[in-house]
Amino acid sequence: MIRNLPLLLAIFLVGLSLRSIATTASLSPFLYGTTVLISTLLLLLSVFAIILNLGVQRIEKIRSRMDL
């Protein structure tokens, strides 16, 4: 899993950009479907990775407090 938060945010922004292009531009059905599929996959990947990343950071922060 990707643990670099700026990279995850960049992937999220690329997914949002592709989604906005798909909804505003008049594309052929093949390009529309491909763009929507890729944007959905990027958005899902980035959101799940961000949630897991923040959870792991929180657990590591708690663990480091308990070690002191």
PDB file of N, CA, C and O in Angstrom:
ATOM      1  N   MET A   1       0.847  -1.182   0.000  1.00  0.00           N
ATOM      2  CA  MET A   1       0.000   0.000   0.000  1.00  0.00           C
ATOM      3  C   MET A   1       0.887   1.238   0.000  1.00  0.00           C
ATOM      4  O   MET A   1       1.959   1.247   0.605  1.00  0.00           O
ATOM      5  N   ILE A   2       0.438   2.257  -0.670  1.00  0.00           N
ATOM      6  CA  ILE A   2       1.186   3.511  -0.746  1.00  0.00           C
ATOM      7  C   ILE A   2       1.059   4.241   0.587  1.00  0.00           C
ATOM      8  O   ILE A   2      -0.045   4.400   1.109  1.00  0.00           O
ATOM      9  N   ARG A   3       2.200   4.689   1.143  1.00  0.00           N
ATOM     10  CA  ARG A   3       2.161   5.383   2.429  1.00  0.00           C
ATOM     11  C   ARG A   3       2.654   6.818   2.327  1.00  0.00           C
ATOM     12  O   ARG A   3       2.933   7.442   3.350  1.00  0.00           O
ATOM     13  N   ASN A   4       2.766   7.343   1.143  1.00  0.00           N
ATOM     14  CA  ASN A   4       3.234   8.713   0.952  1.00  0.00           C
ATOM     15  C   ASN A   4       2.014   9.612   0.772  1.00  0.00           C
ATOM     16  O   ASN A   4       1.345   9.556  -0.259  1.00  0.00           O
ATOM     17  N   LEU A   5       1.728  10.433   1.766  1.00  0.00           N
ATOM     18  CA  LEU A   5       0.508  11.238   1.757  1.00  0.00           C
ATOM     19  C   LEU A   5       0.443  12.241   0.606  1.00  0.00           C
ATOM     20  O   LEU A   5      -0.625  12.367   0.006  1.00  0.00           O
ATOM     21  N   PRO A   6       1.509  12.962   0.256  1.00  0.00           N
ATOM     22  CA  PRO A   6       1.410  13.866  -0.895  1.00  0.00           C
ATOM     23  C   PRO A   6       1.119  13.124  -2.208  1.00  0.00           C
ATOM     24  O   PRO A   6       0.383  13.628  -3.056  1.00  0.00           O
ATOM     25  N   LEU A   7       1.695  11.934  -2.373  1.00  0.00           N
ATOM     26  CA  LEU A   7       1.412  11.149  -3.572  1.00  0.00           C
ATOM     27  C   LEU A   7      -0.049  10.703  -3.597  1.00  0.00           C
ATOM     28  O   LEU A   7      -0.681  10.705  -4.654  1.00  0.00           O
ATOM     29  N   LEU A   8      -0.578  10.327  -2.451  1.00  0.00           N
ATOM     30  CA  LEU A   8      -1.984   9.928  -2.383  1.00  0.00           C
ATOM     31  C   LEU A   8      -2.906  11.098  -2.717  1.00  0.00           C
ATOM     32  O   LEU A   8      -3.913  10.928  -3.406  1.00  0.00           O
ATOM     33  N   LEU A   9      -2.558  12.273  -2.230  1.00  0.00           N
ATOM     34  CA  LEU A   9      -3.366  13.450  -2.553  1.00  0.00           C
ATOM     35  C   LEU A   9      -3.277  13.791  -4.038  1.00  0.00           C
ATOM     36  O   LEU A   9      -4.260  14.234  -4.632  1.00  0.00           O
ATOM     37  N   ALA A  10      -2.103  13.586  -4.645  1.00  0.00           N
ATOM     38  CA  ALA A  10      -1.952  13.828  -6.081  1.00  0.00           C
ATOM     39  C   ALA A  10      -2.794  12.841  -6.885  1.00  0.00           C
ATOM     40  O   ALA A  10      -3.425  13.222  -7.871  1.00  0.00           O
ATOM     41  N   ILE A  11      -2.805  11.581  -6.470  1.00  0.00           N
ATOM     42  CA  ILE A  11      -3.631  10.569  -7.147  1.00  0.00           C
ATOM     43  C   ILE A  11      -5.108  10.941  -7.017  1.00  0.00           C
ATOM     44  O   ILE A  11      -5.872  10.796  -7.971  1.00  0.00           O
ATOM     45  N   PHE A  12      -5.504  11.416  -5.846  1.00  0.00           N
ATOM     46  CA  PHE A  12      -6.890  11.838  -5.630  1.00  0.00           C
ATOM     47  C   PHE A  12      -7.260  12.997  -6.555  1.00  0.00           C
ATOM     48  O   PHE A  12      -8.345  13.011  -7.135  1.00  0.00           O
ATOM     49  N   LEU A  13      -6.351  13.972  -6.690  1.00  0.00           N
ATOM     50  CA  LEU A  13      -6.627  15.122  -7.553  1.00  0.00           C
ATOM     51  C   LEU A  13      -6.677  14.727  -9.028  1.00  0.00           C
ATOM     52  O   LEU A  13      -7.470  15.284  -9.786  1.00  0.00           O
ATOM     53  N   VAL A  14      -5.849  13.783  -9.443  1.00  0.00           N
ATOM     54  CA  VAL A  14      -5.906  13.288 -10.821  1.00  0.00           C
ATOM     55  C   VAL A  14      -7.236  12.587 -11.068  1.00  0.00           C
ATOM     56  O   VAL A  14      -7.842  12.758 -12.126  1.00  0.00           O
ATOM     57  N   GLY A  15      -7.692  11.799 -10.097  1.00  0.00           N
ATOM     58  CA  GLY A  15      -8.988  11.138 -10.226  1.00  0.00           C
ATOM     59  C   GLY A  15     -10.131  12.137 -10.322  1.00  0.00           C
ATOM     60  O   GLY A  15     -11.049  11.963 -11.124  1.00  0.00           O
ATOM     61  N   LEU A  16     -10.075  13.186  -9.502  1.00  0.00           N
ATOM     62  CA  LEU A  16     -11.111  14.222  -9.571  1.00  0.00           C
ATOM     63  C   LEU A  16     -11.072  14.962 -10.902  1.00  0.00           C
ATOM     64  O   LEU A  16     -12.117  15.286 -11.466  1.00  0.00           O
ATOM     65  N   SER A  17      -9.874  15.227 -11.401  1.00  0.00           N
ATOM     66  CA  SER A  17      -9.743  15.927 -12.686  1.00  0.00           C
ATOM     67  C   SER A  17     -10.304  15.083 -13.824  1.00  0.00           C
ATOM     68  O   SER A  17     -11.019  15.592 -14.687  1.00  0.00           O
ATOM     69  N   LEU A  18      -9.979  13.803 -13.824  1.00  0.00           N
ATOM     70  CA  LEU A  18     -10.521  12.927 -14.868  1.00  0.00           C
ATOM     71  C   LEU A  18     -12.042  12.842 -14.787  1.00  0.00           C
ATOM     72  O   LEU A  18     -12.726  12.799 -15.809  1.00  0.00           O
ATOM     73  N   ARG A  19     -12.562  12.819 -13.559  1.00  0.00           N
ATOM     74  CA  ARG A  19     -14.018  12.745 -13.397  1.00  0.00           C
ATOM     75  C   ARG A  19     -14.673  14.015 -13.920  1.00  0.00           C
ATOM     76  O   ARG A  19     -15.721  13.949 -14.563  1.00  0.00           O
ATOM     77  N   SER A  20     -14.075  15.164 -13.655  1.00  0.00           N
ATOM     78  CA  SER A  20     -14.668  16.416 -14.146  1.00  0.00           C
ATOM     79  C   SER A  20     -14.552  16.529 -15.663  1.00  0.00           C
ATOM     80  O   SER A  20     -15.447  17.070 -16.312  1.00  0.00           O
ATOM     81  N   ILE A  21     -13.457  16.024 -16.234  1.00  0.00           N
ATOM     82  CA  ILE A  21     -13.334  16.004 -17.692  1.00  0.00           C
ATOM     83  C   ILE A  21     -14.402  15.111 -18.302  1.00  0.00           C
ATOM     84  O   ILE A  21     -15.007  15.464 -19.314  1.00  0.00           O
ATOM     85  N   ALA A  22     -14.635  13.962 -17.693  1.00  0.00           N
ATOM     86  CA  ALA A  22     -15.631  13.030 -18.225  1.00  0.00           C
ATOM     87  C   ALA A  22     -17.041  13.610 -18.169  1.00  0.00           C
ATOM     88  O   ALA A  22     -17.863  13.336 -19.043  1.00  0.00           O
ATOM     89  N   THR A  23     -17.320  14.407 -17.145  1.00  0.00           N
ATOM     90  CA  THR A  23     -18.685  14.923 -17.015  1.00  0.00           C
ATOM     91  C   THR A  23     -18.922  16.184 -17.833  1.00  0.00           C
ATOM     92  O   THR A  23     -20.058  16.457 -18.222  1.00  0.00           O
ATOM     93  N   THR A  24     -17.870  16.962 -18.105  1.00  0.00           N
ATOM     94  CA  THR A  24     -18.087  18.227 -18.808  1.00  0.00           C
ATOM     95  C   THR A  24     -17.805  18.155 -20.303  1.00  0.00           C
ATOM     96  O   THR A  24     -18.440  18.869 -21.079  1.00  0.00           O
ATOM     97  N   ALA A  25     -16.872  17.315 -20.721  1.00  0.00           N
ATOM     98  CA  ALA A  25     -16.508  17.245 -22.140  1.00  0.00           C
ATOM     99  C   ALA A  25     -17.419  16.266 -22.866  1.00  0.00           C
ATOM    100  O   ALA A  25     -17.925  15.314 -22.272  1.00  0.00           O
ATOM    101  N   SER A  26     -17.621  16.506 -24.145  1.00  0.00           N
ATOM    102  CA  SER A  26     -18.402  15.556 -24.941  1.00  0.00           C
ATOM    103  C   SER A  26     -17.423  14.561 -25.583  1.00  0.00           C
ATOM    104  O   SER A  26     -16.754  14.869 -26.570  1.00  0.00           O
ATOM    105  N   LEU A  27     -17.361  13.386 -25.003  1.00  0.00           N
ATOM    106  CA  LEU A  27     -16.438  12.348 -25.438  1.00  0.00           C
ATOM    107  C   LEU A  27     -17.201  11.235 -26.147  1.00  0.00           C
ATOM    108  O   LEU A  27     -18.415  11.100 -25.996  1.00  0.00           O
ATOM    109  N   SER A  28     -16.478  10.455 -26.910  1.00  0.00           N
ATOM    110  CA  SER A  28     -17.102   9.275 -27.510  1.00  0.00           C
ATOM    111  C   SER A  28     -17.437   8.294 -26.386  1.00  0.00           C
ATOM    112  O   SER A  28     -16.836   8.357 -25.314  1.00  0.00           O
ATOM    113  N   PRO A  29     -18.381   7.395 -26.619  1.00  0.00           N
ATOM    114  CA  PRO A  29     -18.769   6.463 -25.554  1.00  0.00           C
ATOM    115  C   PRO A  29     -17.592   5.640 -25.012  1.00  0.00           C
ATOM    116  O   PRO A  29     -17.528   5.367 -23.814  1.00  0.00           O
ATOM    117  N   PHE A  30     -16.666   5.246 -25.888  1.00  0.00           N
ATOM    118  CA  PHE A  30     -15.521   4.461 -25.427  1.00  0.00           C
ATOM    119  C   PHE A  30     -14.630   5.291 -24.511  1.00  0.00           C
ATOM    120  O   PHE A  30     -14.232   4.821 -23.445  1.00  0.00           O
ATOM    121  N   LEU A  31     -14.312   6.523 -24.914  1.00  0.00           N
ATOM    122  CA  LEU A  31     -13.472   7.389 -24.082  1.00  0.00           C
ATOM    123  C   LEU A  31     -14.177   7.778 -22.782  1.00  0.00           C
ATOM    124  O   LEU A  31     -13.547   7.869 -21.728  1.00  0.00           O
ATOM    125  N   TYR A  32     -15.474   8.003 -22.867  1.00  0.00           N
ATOM    126  CA  TYR A  32     -16.236   8.340 -21.663  1.00  0.00           C
ATOM    127  C   TYR A  32     -16.179   7.196 -20.650  1.00  0.00           C
ATOM    128  O   TYR A  32     -15.901   7.417 -19.472  1.00  0.00           O
ATOM    129  N   GLY A  33     -16.441   5.983 -21.111  1.00  0.00           N
ATOM    130  CA  GLY A  33     -16.416   4.824 -20.217  1.00  0.00           C
ATOM    131  C   GLY A  33     -15.039   4.570 -19.637  1.00  0.00           C
ATOM    132  O   GLY A  33     -14.901   4.252 -18.456  1.00  0.00           O
ATOM    133  N   THR A  34     -14.018   4.712 -20.473  1.00  0.00           N
ATOM    134  CA  THR A  34     -12.651   4.508 -20.002  1.00  0.00           C
ATOM    135  C   THR A  34     -12.255   5.563 -18.977  1.00  0.00           C
ATOM    136  O   THR A  34     -11.645   5.245 -17.956  1.00  0.00           O
ATOM    137  N   THR A  35     -12.597   6.805 -19.246  1.00  0.00           N
ATOM    138  CA  THR A  35     -12.258   7.895 -18.323  1.00  0.00           C
ATOM    139  C   THR A  35     -12.976   7.732 -16.988  1.00  0.00           C
ATOM    140  O   THR A  35     -12.382   7.940 -15.930  1.00  0.00           O
ATOM    141  N   VAL A  36     -14.239   7.364 -17.036  1.00  0.00           N
ATOM    142  CA  VAL A  36     -14.997   7.166 -15.796  1.00  0.00           C
ATOM    143  C   VAL A  36     -14.430   5.988 -15.014  1.00  0.00           C
ATOM    144  O   VAL A  36     -14.318   6.063 -13.791  1.00  0.00           O
ATOM    145  N   LEU A  37     -14.073   4.914 -15.686  1.00  0.00           N
ATOM    146  CA  LEU A  37     -13.526   3.740 -15.011  1.00  0.00           C
ATOM    147  C   LEU A  37     -12.185   4.064 -14.359  1.00  0.00           C
ATOM    148  O   LEU A  37     -11.965   3.719 -13.198  1.00  0.00           O
ATOM    149  N   ILE A  38     -11.301   4.714 -15.080  1.00  0.00           N
ATOM    150  CA  ILE A  38      -9.986   5.054 -14.529  1.00  0.00           C
ATOM    151  C   ILE A  38     -10.119   6.036 -13.368  1.00  0.00           C
ATOM    152  O   ILE A  38      -9.441   5.893 -12.351  1.00  0.00           O
ATOM    153  N   SER A  39     -10.988   7.027 -13.518  1.00  0.00           N
ATOM    154  CA  SER A  39     -11.148   8.005 -12.438  1.00  0.00           C
ATOM    155  C   SER A  39     -11.743   7.352 -11.190  1.00  0.00           C
ATOM    156  O   SER A  39     -11.346   7.677 -10.071  1.00  0.00           O
ATOM    157  N   THR A  40     -12.680   6.445 -11.375  1.00  0.00           N
ATOM    158  CA  THR A  40     -13.269   5.749 -10.233  1.00  0.00           C
ATOM    159  C   THR A  40     -12.226   4.899  -9.521  1.00  0.00           C
ATOM    160  O   THR A  40     -12.166   4.892  -8.292  1.00  0.00           O
ATOM    161  N   LEU A  41     -11.413   4.191 -10.276  1.00  0.00           N
ATOM    162  CA  LEU A  41     -10.363   3.363  -9.664  1.00  0.00           C
ATOM    163  C   LEU A  41      -9.349   4.227  -8.917  1.00  0.00           C
ATOM    164  O   LEU A  41      -8.943   3.882  -7.807  1.00  0.00           O
ATOM    165  N   LEU A  42      -8.940   5.336  -9.509  1.00  0.00           N
ATOM    166  CA  LEU A  42      -7.985   6.222  -8.836  1.00  0.00           C
ATOM    167  C   LEU A  42      -8.578   6.815  -7.557  1.00  0.00           C
ATOM    168  O   LEU A  42      -7.903   6.893  -6.531  1.00  0.00           O
ATOM    169  N   LEU A  43      -9.832   7.227  -7.627  1.00  0.00           N
ATOM    170  CA  LEU A  43     -10.470   7.804  -6.442  1.00  0.00           C
ATOM    171  C   LEU A  43     -10.616   6.775  -5.328  1.00  0.00           C
ATOM    172  O   LEU A  43     -10.335   7.075  -4.167  1.00  0.00           O
ATOM    173  N   LEU A  44     -11.048   5.579  -5.666  1.00  0.00           N
ATOM    174  CA  LEU A  44     -11.201   4.532  -4.649  1.00  0.00           C
ATOM    175  C   LEU A  44      -9.855   4.158  -4.039  1.00  0.00           C
ATOM    176  O   LEU A  44      -9.740   4.033  -2.820  1.00  0.00           O
ATOM    177  N   LEU A  45      -8.843   3.979  -4.871  1.00  0.00           N
ATOM    178  CA  LEU A  45      -7.513   3.637  -4.375  1.00  0.00           C
ATOM    179  C   LEU A  45      -6.995   4.713  -3.433  1.00  0.00           C
ATOM    180  O   LEU A  45      -6.503   4.404  -2.347  1.00  0.00           O
ATOM    181  N   SER A  46      -7.102   5.954  -3.834  1.00  0.00           N
ATOM    182  CA  SER A  46      -6.547   7.025  -3.008  1.00  0.00           C
ATOM    183  C   SER A  46      -7.323   7.207  -1.705  1.00  0.00           C
ATOM    184  O   SER A  46      -6.716   7.436  -0.659  1.00  0.00           O
ATOM    185  N   VAL A  47      -8.637   7.110  -1.748  1.00  0.00           N
ATOM    186  CA  VAL A  47      -9.423   7.289  -0.521  1.00  0.00           C
ATOM    187  C   VAL A  47      -9.140   6.171   0.472  1.00  0.00           C
ATOM    188  O   VAL A  47      -8.931   6.440   1.655  1.00  0.00           O
ATOM    189  N   PHE A  48      -9.129   4.927   0.019  1.00  0.00           N
ATOM    190  CA  PHE A  48      -8.834   3.813   0.925  1.00  0.00           C
ATOM    191  C   PHE A  48      -7.408   3.913   1.467  1.00  0.00           C
ATOM    192  O   PHE A  48      -7.178   3.647   2.647  1.00  0.00           O
ATOM    193  N   ALA A  49      -6.462   4.288   0.630  1.00  0.00           N
ATOM    194  CA  ALA A  49      -5.074   4.401   1.082  1.00  0.00           C
ATOM    195  C   ALA A  49      -4.906   5.547   2.074  1.00  0.00           C
ATOM    196  O   ALA A  49      -4.153   5.419   3.039  1.00  0.00           O
ATOM    197  N   ILE A  50      -5.590   6.656   1.852  1.00  0.00           N
ATOM    198  CA  ILE A  50      -5.506   7.777   2.796  1.00  0.00           C
ATOM    199  C   ILE A  50      -6.098   7.374   4.141  1.00  0.00           C
ATOM    200  O   ILE A  50      -5.527   7.690   5.185  1.00  0.00           O
ATOM    201  N   ILE A  51      -7.222   6.690   4.131  1.00  0.00           N
ATOM    202  CA  ILE A  51      -7.840   6.238   5.381  1.00  0.00           C
ATOM    203  C   ILE A  51      -6.911   5.286   6.129  1.00  0.00           C
ATOM    204  O   ILE A  51      -6.716   5.422   7.337  1.00  0.00           O
ATOM    205  N   LEU A  52      -6.337   4.321   5.406  1.00  0.00           N
ATOM    206  CA  LEU A  52      -5.409   3.388   6.046  1.00  0.00           C
ATOM    207  C   LEU A  52      -4.154   4.102   6.522  1.00  0.00           C
ATOM    208  O   LEU A  52      -3.645   3.799   7.601  1.00  0.00           O
ATOM    209  N   ASN A  53      -3.654   5.033   5.747  1.00  0.00           N
ATOM    210  CA  ASN A  53      -2.454   5.768   6.120  1.00  0.00           C
ATOM    211  C   ASN A  53      -2.676   6.563   7.403  1.00  0.00           C
ATOM    212  O   ASN A  53      -1.831   6.541   8.298  1.00  0.00           O
ATOM    213  N   LEU A  54      -3.792   7.256   7.498  1.00  0.00           N
ATOM    214  CA  LEU A  54      -4.077   8.036   8.699  1.00  0.00           C
ATOM    215  C   LEU A  54      -4.293   7.128   9.912  1.00  0.00           C
ATOM    216  O   LEU A  54      -3.900   7.477  11.026  1.00  0.00           O
ATOM    217  N   GLY A  55      -4.913   5.971   9.699  1.00  0.00           N
ATOM    218  CA  GLY A  55      -5.096   5.020  10.787  1.00  0.00           C
ATOM    219  C   GLY A  55      -3.778   4.474  11.289  1.00  0.00           C
ATOM    220  O   GLY A  55      -3.580   4.353  12.498  1.00  0.00           O
ATOM    221  N   VAL A  56      -2.872   4.140  10.380  1.00  0.00           N
ATOM    222  CA  VAL A  56      -1.560   3.627  10.774  1.00  0.00           C
ATOM    223  C   VAL A  56      -0.769   4.708  11.494  1.00  0.00           C
ATOM    224  O   VAL A  56      -0.096   4.419  12.483  1.00  0.00           O
ATOM    225  N   GLN A  57      -0.836   5.936  11.021  1.00  0.00           N
ATOM    226  CA  GLN A  57      -0.133   7.031  11.695  1.00  0.00           C
ATOM    227  C   GLN A  57      -0.663   7.231  13.103  1.00  0.00           C
ATOM    228  O   GLN A  57       0.109   7.481  14.029  1.00  0.00           O
ATOM    229  N   ARG A  58      -1.962   7.124  13.273  1.00  0.00           N
ATOM    230  CA  ARG A  58      -2.557   7.289  14.598  1.00  0.00           C
ATOM    231  C   ARG A  58      -2.101   6.166  15.534  1.00  0.00           C
ATOM    232  O   ARG A  58      -1.778   6.418  16.695  1.00  0.00           O
ATOM    233  N   ILE A  59      -2.075   4.937  15.032  1.00  0.00           N
ATOM    234  CA  ILE A  59      -1.642   3.802  15.853  1.00  0.00           C
ATOM    235  C   ILE A  59      -0.171   3.948  16.226  1.00  0.00           C
ATOM    236  O   ILE A  59       0.204   3.687  17.369  1.00  0.00           O
ATOM    237  N   GLU A  60       0.667   4.363  15.274  1.00  0.00           N
ATOM    238  CA  GLU A  60       2.086   4.548  15.577  1.00  0.00           C
ATOM    239  C   GLU A  60       2.302   5.672  16.576  1.00  0.00           C
ATOM    240  O   GLU A  60       3.210   5.594  17.403  1.00  0.00           O
ATOM    241  N   LYS A  61       1.488   6.711  16.513  1.00  0.00           N
ATOM    242  CA  LYS A  61       1.599   7.813  17.461  1.00  0.00           C
ATOM    243  C   LYS A  61       1.229   7.337  18.874  1.00  0.00           C
ATOM    244  O   LYS A  61       1.906   7.686  19.841  1.00  0.00           O
ATOM    245  N   ILE A  62       0.170   6.552  18.991  1.00  0.00           N
ATOM    246  CA  ILE A  62      -0.240   6.020  20.288  1.00  0.00           C
ATOM    247  C   ILE A  62       0.822   5.069  20.817  1.00  0.00           C
ATOM    248  O   ILE A  62       1.155   5.099  22.002  1.00  0.00           O
ATOM    249  N   ARG A  63       1.356   4.220  19.933  1.00  0.00           N
ATOM    250  CA  ARG A  63       2.378   3.254  20.343  1.00  0.00           C
ATOM    251  C   ARG A  63       3.639   3.973  20.830  1.00  0.00           C
ATOM    252  O   ARG A  63       4.260   3.540  21.801  1.00  0.00           O
ATOM    253  N   SER A  64       4.020   5.065  20.166  1.00  0.00           N
ATOM    254  CA  SER A  64       5.219   5.788  20.587  1.00  0.00           C
ATOM    255  C   SER A  64       4.995   6.481  21.924  1.00  0.00           C
ATOM    256  O   SER A  64       5.947   6.637  22.689  1.00  0.00           O
ATOM    257  N   ARG A  65       3.790   6.897  22.227  1.00  0.00           N
ATOM    258  CA  ARG A  65       3.492   7.505  23.529  1.00  0.00           C
ATOM    259  C   ARG A  65       3.560   6.470  24.637  1.00  0.00           C
ATOM    260  O   ARG A  65       4.006   6.773  25.743  1.00  0.00           O
ATOM    261  N   MET A  66       3.119   5.247  24.350  1.00  0.00           N
ATOM    262  CA  MET A  66       3.124   4.199  25.369  1.00  0.00           C
ATOM    263  C   MET A  66       4.531   3.692  25.657  1.00  0.00           C
ATOM    264  O   MET A  66       4.784   3.193  26.753  1.00  0.00           O
ATOM    265  N   ASP A  67       5.454   3.804  24.700  1.00  0.00           N
ATOM    266  CA  ASP A  67       6.818   3.347  24.906  1.00  0.00           C
ATOM    267  C   ASP A  67       7.596   4.268  25.843  1.00  0.00           C
ATOM    268  O   ASP A  67       8.573   3.844  26.462  1.00  0.00           O
ATOM    269  N   LEU A  68       7.175   5.503  25.948  1.00  0.00           N
ATOM    270  CA  LEU A  68       7.883   6.455  26.816  1.00  0.00           C
ATOM    271  C   LEU A  68       7.558   6.158  28.221  1.00  0.00           C
ATOM    272  O   LEU A  68       8.047   6.838  29.124  1.00  0.00           O
TER     273      LEU A  68
END
